[in-house]
Amino acid sequence: MSNLPPLNTETIWAILEEKVDDATVNQLLWHYLGYRYDSSTALWDTSQVAPEWQNEYPQPPDFIESRAATVKLTRSIPVENKQMLKQKLGFKGYKIGEFGPRQTRRATAANWLLSYLQQTNTNFV
């Protein structure tokens, strides 16, 4: 997972515009949630993962495929950051008939990552 794109607004837009593949979206979420893969043991190290994620997901979930994991991700976004895609990026959403669960889950991932960026980067506007 060392080849992840940088966490910035360009990457967030690339997720929304489907220029970043689903596997990379998952890997970004896993990384910022604290999951680390140890190739020497072929196991996931969850020592940096919050207990509420460790307990339910000892191995990182596929957020694009799992509704339950995406719901948990949505609930973990602070209320004040729930509309960040609109407020900070001007994202208008997807057009009716042009999106499905996959796009909705990608938007949730993008919003969570944007919220994470906001919380951890004091220079982020």
C-alpha positions, 0 to 999 in steps of 0.5 A: 500500500505504499503506492497510494495517491496523496490525500488531497482534494485532487485525490478526493475528486478522482475518487468521485469521478471514478478515476481511482479504482475501487481497490485503491479507494479501499486501501486509502480508507484502510490506511487512514483507519490504521490498518497495516498489512505485514507481508512477513506474517501475511496478517493485518496489524490493527494496533493503530485501528480504533477499537470500534473498528478493530472489534467489528472488522479485525480485517479491513472491510471492502467498503465498496461491496459492504453496505454495513461497513459503509454505514459504519463509515458514514456514522463515524463522520462528525456531524459538522463534516457530513456535507463537506463534499458540497461545502468544501468541494462544491460537489453537486452529487450524481445525476439521477439514473447515473449512479447506484450503490457503488457510486454512493459508497465511493462518495461516502469514502470520499467524504470520510477521507475529506473529513479525515483531512480536515481533522488532521490538517490544520492548514486545510481550508 
